[in-house]
Amino acid sequence: MPDLTHNLEAVQRRIALAAQAAGRDARSIALLAVSKTFPAEDVRAAYAAGQRAFGENYVQEAISKIEALADLRAALEWHFIGPLQSNKTRPVAENFDWVHSVDRLKIAQRLSEQRPDNLPPLNVCLQINISGEASKSGVSIPEAVEVARAIAALPKLNLRGLMAIPEPAGSIEEQRVPHRQLRELFERLRNDALELDTLSMGMSSDLEAAVLEGATIVRVGTAIFGARDYSH
Ligand SMILES: *Cc1c(COP(=O)(O)O)cnc(C)c1O
C-alpha cells in the first residue's frame, strides 16, 4: 500500500498552493479521494490518515466496499462519480450521499423516487459535456438550464452544482479552458436563481487548473492511491 498519509498531504499542499495563487481560501475546496479499484482496506487507511469523502465509479464494487466499511458509515461520505445506467440507480439512491454523474433527467427522476424517506435528500451534480465530444456523457451547455431546473424541482434530490471530466490537456493554460467554461455555466445558472454551491472538477493531473477556475470539489485518485490496475 502506498504511504497514504504522505500522498494525502502532498495533494492537500497542491490544493493549498493553487488556492493561494487564486486568492481563495483552501478550506473552500474539498478533496474527494477516488478509491475505485482499490480495496476497502485502503479506504480504511485513508480514513485513519484523516480523509472522509470517497468517490466510486462502479455500483457493485462500491456497495461491497460500503458494506465492508459499515462500522465507519456515519463518519464517511460516499460519492458516486461513474456512469450510471437507469437499471442501477436503486442501490446508488439507497447507499450514497452524493451523485456527481447525473447526466440526464430520467436518472435524476429515478434517484429521487428511489431515495429512502429516512435519508436526507441525495446531493447531486449535473454532469456537463463541456468539450462537446459525442463519446462523453453529460448534458450539453445549451440543454443545461432546462435540465437543471427540472432536477432542482425533484423532492428527494438536492441539486448542488455541476461536474465535468474535461479531455486531458498539456499546459495549465489549456487545462483551464474547459474548467472556465464550466464555471461560467455555473455562474449563469446561479444568476438564473438556482441555489448551487458546488463545482466538481479537477483530477490528479489538472487539479491546479480546476482550483484556479473555482473548483469546490476536486476528485483525486491516482495521486492518492497510486496507479490503477484494471487487469482483474
Ligand atoms: C477515476 C476518476 C477520477 C480520478 O482520476 P485520477 O486521474 O486518478 O485522479 C476523477 N473523476 C472521475 C469521474 C473518475 O472516473
The ligand as a Tripos MOL2 file, in Angstrom:
@<TRIPOS>MOLECULE
LIG
   15    15     1     0     0
SMALL
NO_CHARGES

@<TRIPOS>ATOM
      1 C1        -11.2100    7.9720  -11.9090 C.3       1 LIG1
      2 C2        -11.8540    9.2950  -11.8240 C.ar      1 LIG1
      3 C3        -11.2390   10.3740  -11.1680 C.ar      1 LIG1
      4 C4         -9.8350   10.3090  -10.5810 C.3       1 LIG1
      5 O1         -8.8900   10.3460  -11.6110 O.3       1 LIG1
      6 P1         -7.3060   10.4010  -11.2910 P.3       1 LIG1
      7 O2         -6.7190   10.8280  -12.5720 O.co2     1 LIG1
      8 O3         -6.9000    9.0350  -10.8800 O.co2     1 LIG1
      9 O4         -7.1130   11.3920  -10.2120 O.co2     1 LIG1
     10 C5        -11.9490   11.5590  -11.0560 C.ar      1 LIG1
     11 N1        -13.1820   11.7000  -11.5850 N.ar      1 LIG1
     12 C6        -13.8000   10.6930  -12.2220 C.ar      1 LIG1
     13 C7        -15.1660   10.9130  -12.7600 C.3       1 LIG1
     14 C8        -13.1590    9.4700  -12.3740 C.ar      1 LIG1
     15 O5        -13.7800    8.4950  -13.0420 O.3       1 LIG1
@<TRIPOS>BOND
     1     1     2 1
     2     2     3 ar
     3     2    14 ar
     4     3     4 1
     5     3    10 ar
     6     4     5 1
     7     5     6 1
     8     6     7 2
     9     6     8 1
    10     6     9 1
    11    10    11 ar
    12    11    12 ar
    13    12    13 1
    14    12    14 ar
    15    14    15 1
@<TRIPOS>SUBSTRUCTURE
     1 LIG1         1 GROUP 0 **** ****
